[in-house]
Amino acid sequence: MLPDSRFSKMPLEFWAYVRTISEQRGYTDRSTKQIKTHSIKKIWQLCGQSD
């Protein structure tokens, strides 16, 4: 698997948010084994909880 060049130079803060979101919301739906996508609204709600 090759890294996506759009994300290769993102700052550490970006990756910290990615990790936080993935830890709180998960990467996949275990019942369907599908990769999850999270709405902007859910991401903002999660970030608001972290403050």
N, C-alpha and C positions, 0 to 999 in steps of 0.2 A: 504494500500500500504506500502510495506517495502522499506527502503532505500537500494540502491545498495552498497554493501560493498566495491567495488572498489573505490568509491568516498567519503566514510565516513570520511577519515582522510586527505582530501585535504586541503591545506593551504587557508587562507582567500583571497590571491591574485587570486587563481584559481576561487573562487566563485565570485570575483569582475569581472573577465573576462566573466564568464558565464552570469552574470547579464547584463553587457554592451552589449554583443552579442545579448542576448534575447531582450533587449530594442530596439536595433537598427534594428535587422533583424526579430524579432518576433518568437514566439513559434510554431504557427500553420498558415496554409493557411486557411483563413476564408471562402473562397469559397468552398473548398473541405473538410475542417475540418481535414486535415491530419497534422501530426506533421512534422515540417520542419527539414531537415538536411542541414547543411551549409558546403560548401567545405572549405578545408584548405586555398585555395587561397582567398576566400571571407572573411574568418576570419582574415587572415593576412592583407588584405586591410583595414578592419574595424579597426584593432589595429593600423595600420599606421596612420589613420585619428585621433586617440585619442591622439597621442603624441603632 
